[in-house]
Amino acid sequence: MSVLSDQAAALAPGRRPGLWSGRRSRVLTLLGRRLIQIPVVLFVVSILTFWLIELVPGDPGRNALGQYATPAQVRAWDVSNGLTGPITGRYLHWLSDFVSGNWGTSFVYQVPSRPLVFGHLVNTLFLGLFAFVLLVPLALVLGSIQAYREGGRTDRGITIALMSLSSVPEFVIGVLLLVVFAVGLNLVPVESGAFATGDFAQRLQVTTLPAVTLAVAYLAVLARMVRTGTAGALTAQFHRTAVLKGLRPAQIVRRHVARNALIPTLQLVGIYLGTLLGGSAVVETLFNYPGLGALLVVAAERKDPVLLTDGVMITGVIALLALLLTDIGLILMDPRIRFEAGES
């Protein structure tokens, strides 16, 4: 009897210090591995970005000086800005400056690249978090409703509506929202360019349509994942056991269904978070939103290697950190998850 009591005490909630120490150990191990992997990934991304910029048609000197500049003037401008010589030497020079914090000057805007990138990054983070706050609760609600009404009219109706939305491109959704809410109802401004000069309420107003457009673009897949996870939890043995024990439906959902259903969904949420925070060039360009995505579009069009490479690196850092936070959340939610080589 004492053996059974000891086993029950070991499995009781709040009496499993070994479980939490194991989670802490896995989190520390994950952080150690990511500290090695993230710099390597960013190094590869920087090489690919720097090389791909060379393949983009156009001449930064010609873009900066205009169409009436002579070839000699363009050549002199390229030489003075370090755009001549072997690509390997130019990349190593950029890399040493980037690591040391000297990000150079944008050829398009003629201002230091670092404050320009971070200034637009703040706007993108605001937009991404706004879209994330709209996306996740709505996906959880719709997916849960579908799971509890699996096979019924409600499930089929929501599925058809979500699949229809997912088949529409982002720019079409954005244009429709602009026509209805900005032009027709005049509830929001047509452009979001006033974001940087307004107060919080104005910023929220001009960011609403871009955030809704981003959220709708990812809603169908995330809601489908929630539906699948919730439906699987509802048919699991632990759910039947909880029902037989007489627990209230709210308790069952909170203690058992929600946690187990969110485990397969959390990783997808992390990927979407990195994508949203990294910025959406299509949405930002459509709404004239001063975010990092729109800035990188201009840098690519005008072939600004300094601004484009710096912006891509920051976007990569954000995406990798979002994935790291997701992995940590998965470990804390489910101690069975491991990220070491050869384990799952």
C-alpha positions in Angstrom: 0.0 0.0 0.0 2.9 2.3 0.8 4.3 1.7 -2.6 1.1 2.7 -4.3 0.9 5.8 -2.2 4.4 6.8 -3.1 3.6 6.3 -6.8 0.5 8.4 -6.5 2.4 11.1 -4.7 5.0 11.1 -7.4 2.4 11.5 -10.1 0.3 14.1 -8.3 0.3 17.6 -9.7 2.7 20.0 -8.0 4.8 17.1 -6.5 7.0 16.3 -9.5 10.2 18.3 -9.0 12.0 15.9 -11.3 9.6 16.8 -14.1 10.3 20.5 -13.9 14.1 19.9 -13.5 13.9 17.8 -16.7 12.1 20.5 -18.5 14.6 23.1 -17.4 17.4 20.8 -18.5 15.9 20.4 -21.9 15.3 24.2 -22.3 18.9 24.9 -21.4 20.1 22.2 -23.8 17.9 23.7 -26.5 19.3 27.2 -25.9 22.8 25.9 -26.1 22.1 24.2 -29.5 20.3 27.3 -30.8 23.2 29.5 -29.8 25.3 27.5 -32.3 22.7 27.0 -35.0 21.3 30.5 -35.2 24.6 32.3 -36.1 25.3 29.6 -38.7 21.9 30.0 -40.3 22.3 33.8 -40.3 25.7 33.4 -41.9 24.3 31.3 -44.7 21.4 33.7 -45.2 23.8 36.7 -45.4 25.9 34.9 -48.1 22.9 34.0 -50.2 21.4 37.5 -49.9 24.6 39.2 -50.8 25.1 36.9 -53.8 21.5 37.2 -55.0 21.7 41.0 -54.9 24.4 40.8 -57.5 22.0 38.9 -59.8 19.3 41.6 -59.6 19.3 43.8 -62.7 20.3 47.4 -62.3 23.1 49.6 -61.1 23.0 51.3 -57.7 25.1 54.1 -59.1 22.8 54.7 -62.0 19.8 54.6 -59.6 21.4 57.2 -57.3 22.7 59.6 -60.0 19.8 59.4 -62.4 19.6 58.6 -66.1 21.5 61.6 -67.2 24.7 60.7 -65.4 27.7 59.7 -67.6 29.2 56.2 -67.4 32.3 57.7 -65.9 30.3 59.4 -63.1 28.5 56.2 -62.4 31.7 54.3 -62.3 33.3 56.8 -59.9 30.2 56.6 -57.6 30.4 52.8 -57.5 34.1 53.0 -56.6 33.6 55.5 -53.9 30.8 53.4 -52.3 32.8 50.1 -52.4 30.7 48.4 -55.1 33.6 47.3 -57.3 36.1 44.5 -56.8 35.6 40.8 -56.0 32.3 40.0 -54.3 34.1 38.0 -51.6 36.1 41.0 -50.5 33.0 43.2 -50.5 31.0 40.6 -48.5 33.8 40.2 -45.9 33.9 44.0 -45.6 30.2 44.3 -45.1 30.2 41.4 -42.6 32.9 42.9 -40.4 31.0 46.3 -40.4 27.7 44.6 -39.7 29.0 42.6 -36.7 30.7 45.7 -35.3 27.5 47.8 -35.6 28.5 49.9 -38.5 25.7 49.1 -40.9 26.7 51.7 -43.5 24.5 54.2 -45.4 21.5 53.5 -47.5 22.1 54.4 -51.2 18.5 55.1 -51.8 17.7 57.3 -48.7 21.2 58.6 -48.0 20.8 58.0 -44.3 22.4 55.5 -41.9 20.9 52.1 -42.5 20.6 50.9 -38.9 18.2 53.6 -37.6 16.2 53.4 -40.8 15.8 49.6 -40.5 14.9 49.7 -36.8 12.5 52.5 -37.3 10.5 50.5 -39.9 10.9 47.4 -37.8 9.0 49.0 -34.9 6.1 49.7 -37.3 6.2 46.1 -38.6 6.3 44.7 -35.0 3.2 46.7 -34.2 1.4 45.5 -37.3 2.5 41.8 -36.7 1.5 41.8 -33.1 -1.9 43.4 -33.9 -2.5 40.7 -36.6 -1.4 38.0 -34.3 -3.8 39.1 -31.6 -6.6 39.0 -34.1 -5.5 35.7 -35.7 -4.9 33.4 -32.8 -8.1 33.8 -30.7 -10.3 33.7 -33.8 -8.6 30.5 -35.0 -8.9 28.9 -31.6 -12.6 29.7 -31.4 -13.4 28.6 -35.0 -11.3 25.4 -34.8 -12.8 24.4 -31.5 -16.4 25.0 -32.7 -15.6 22.8 -35.7 -14.2 20.1 -33.6 -17.2 20.0 -31.3 -19.5 20.1 -34.3 -17.5 17.7 -36.4 -19.3 16.5 -39.4 -22.2 18.8 -38.9 -23.5 21.8 -40.8 -21.6 24.2 -38.7 -18.3 22.4 -39.3 -18.9 22.2 -43.0 -20.0 25.8 -43.3 -17.0 27.1 -41.4 -14.7 24.9 -43.5 -16.1 26.2 -46.8 -15.9 29.8 -45.6 -12.3 29.4 -44.4 -11.1 27.6 -47.6 -12.8 30.2 -49.7 -10.9 33.0 -47.8 -7.6 31.1 -48.1 -7.9 30.9 -51.9 -8.1 34.6 -52.2 -4.7 36.4 -52.5 -3.8 38.9 -49.8 -3.8 41.9 -52.2 -7.4 41.1 -53.3 -8.6 40.9 -49.7 -6.8 44.1 -49.0 -8.4 45.9 -51.9 -11.8 44.7 -51.0 -11.4 45.9 -47.4 -10.2 49.3 -48.7 -13.2 49.6 -51.0 -15.7 48.8 -48.3 -14.3 50.3 -45.2 -12.0 53.2 -46.5 -13.8 54.3 -49.6 -17.4 53.2 -49.0 -17.9 53.7 -45.2 -15.0 56.1 -44.7 -14.1 54.5 -41.4 -10.4 54.3 -41.9 -7.9 56.1 -44.1 -7.0 54.7 -47.5 -3.3 54.8 -46.8 -1.4 54.0 -43.6 1.4 56.5 -44.2 0.2 58.6 -41.3 1.2 55.9 -38.9 4.5 57.4 -37.8 3.0 60.8 -36.9 -0.2 59.9 -35.1 -1.0 58.9 -31.5 -1.8 55.4 -30.4 -5.5 55.6 -31.4 -4.6 56.9 -34.8 -2.0 54.2 -35.3 -4.5 51.6 -34.3 -6.9 53.0 -36.8 -4.6 53.0 -39.8 -3.2 49.6 -38.9 -6.6 47.8 -38.6 -7.1 47.0 -42.3 -3.5 45.7 -42.8 -3.7 43.6 -39.7 -7.1 42.1 -40.7 -5.7 41.3 -44.1 -2.7 39.5 -42.6 -4.8 37.6 -40.1 -7.3 36.4 -42.8 -4.5 35.1 -44.9 -3.4 32.7 -42.2 -6.7 32.0 -40.5 -7.8 28.9 -42.5 -4.7 26.8 -41.9 -4.4 27.7 -38.2 -8.1 27.1 -37.6 -7.8 23.7 -39.4 -4.9 22.7 -37.2 -6.9 23.7 -34.0 -9.8 21.6 -35.3 -7.6 18.6 -35.9 -5.9 18.8 -32.5 -9.2 19.4 -30.6 -11.0 16.6 -32.4 -8.1 14.2 -31.6 -8.2 15.3 -27.9 -12.0 14.7 -27.7 -11.7 11.1 -28.9 -8.7 10.3 -26.6 -8.8 8.1 -23.6 -8.0 10.8 -21.1 -11.1 12.8 -22.3 -13.4 9.8 -21.8 -11.9 9.3 -18.3 -12.5 12.9 -17.4 -16.1 12.7 -18.5 -16.6 9.5 -16.5 -15.1 11.2 -13.4 -17.9 13.7 -13.6 -15.8 16.8 -14.3 -17.6 19.8 -15.6 -17.3 20.6 -19.3 -15.4 23.8 -18.6 -12.9 21.9 -16.4 -12.4 19.2 -19.0 -11.7 21.8 -21.7 -9.4 23.8 -19.5 -7.4 21.0 -17.9 -7.3 18.4 -20.7 -8.6 19.3 -24.1 -7.1 22.7 -24.5 -3.6 21.8 -23.5 -3.4 18.6 -25.6 -5.0 20.2 -28.6 -2.6 23.2 -28.6 0.5 21.1 -28.6 0.4 20.3 -32.4 -0.9 23.8 -33.1 1.8 25.8 -31.2 4.6 25.1 -33.6 2.5 26.5 -36.5 1.6 29.5 -34.4 5.3 30.1 -33.9 6.0 30.0 -37.6 3.2 32.4 -38.3 4.4 34.7 -35.5 7.8 34.9 -37.1 6.3 35.6 -40.5 4.0 38.3 -39.2 6.7 40.0 -37.2 9.1 39.8 -40.1 6.6 41.8 -42.1 4.5 41.2 -45.2 5.8 43.1 -48.2 2.6 42.7 -50.2 0.3 44.1 -47.5 2.6 46.9 -46.4 3.1 48.0 -50.1 -0.7 47.8 -50.8 -1.6 50.0 -47.8 1.5 52.2 -48.1 2.4 51.1 -44.6 5.9 52.2 -43.4 7.1 48.8 -42.4 10.2 46.7 -42.9 8.6 44.7 -45.7 7.8 47.7 -47.8 11.3 49.1 -47.1 12.9 45.9 -48.4 10.8 46.1 -51.6 12.2 49.6 -52.3 15.7 48.4 -51.5 15.3 45.5 -53.9 13.8 47.6 -56.7 16.6 50.3 -56.4 19.3 47.6 -55.7 20.4 49.0 -52.4 22.7 46.2 -51.2 23.4 47.8 -47.8 19.8 48.4 -46.8 18.5 45.1 -48.3 21.1 42.9 -46.6 20.7 44.6 -43.3 16.9 44.3 -43.4 17.0 40.6 -44.4 19.3 39.8 -41.5 17.0 41.5 -39.0 14.1 39.6 -40.5 15.9 36.4 -40.1 16.8 37.1 -36.5 13.1 37.7 -35.7 12.0 34.5 -37.4 14.6 32.4 -35.7 13.8 33.9 -32.3 10.1 33.2 -32.8 10.9 29.6 -33.6 13.1 29.4 -30.5 10.3 30.7 -28.3 7.9 28.2 -29.9 10.2 25.3 -29.1 10.6 26.4 -25.5 6.8 26.6 -25.2 6.5 23.1 -26.6 8.9 21.7 -24.0 7.1 23.5 -21.2 3.7 22.2 -22.4 4.7 18.7 -23.1 7.8 17.3 -21.3 7.9 14.3 -23.7 9.1 16.6 -26.5 12.8 16.6 -27.1 14.9 18.4 -29.7 18.1 16.5 -29.3 19.4 14.6 -32.3 17.7 11.3 -32.8 14.9 12.0 -30.4 11.3 13.1 -30.7 
